[in-house]
Every structure is written in C-alpha cells, then in structure tokens.
C-alpha cells in the first residue's frame, strides 16, 4: 500500500521539491506521470531536468513514489514497478 504522502501527491498531480543540482539548491516541479507497460501502467514522479542519482533516490524515499529525472529512474527501497501498477 502507498503512503499518505504519495496518495496526496498523486491526487494533486504535481509536487515541488528542493533538490541539489550542480551544488546548488533549487526548487523543481515534478509531475505525476503514468507510464504504459503493455495493457497496464505504473505511476511515477517525472521531471526532464538532470539530477544526481543520490537526489533521485532521496526523493523516492521521501515521497514513497518512483522518481524519473533525466532518463534515470529510482524506486523506494524494497519496492518495485509492480507495487505502483494501476494507481
């Protein structure tokens, strides 16, 4: 089951977070994106901006949702794609 924070983010459709990019703190807006996998889909937070993998992992842990940024994707610890199918 997903956390309350993740549920609120999915309902809102966007999420703003402070992230470190190139050594500077910045506010980035992430959108809720549904990625099609065959006949199903899974939900993730998405931004086209490039970020360090450590920041992507941190956001995935804090929000409880997968995060994709600049072509890299991270899932919360212990969870995989199947846990976010059809949310």
Secondary structure, DSSP 4 states (H G I P E B T S, - for coil): ---HHHHHHHHHSEEEEEEEETTEEEEEEEEEEEEEETTEEEEEEEESS---HHHHHHHHHHHSSEEEETTEEE--TT--GGGGBT-
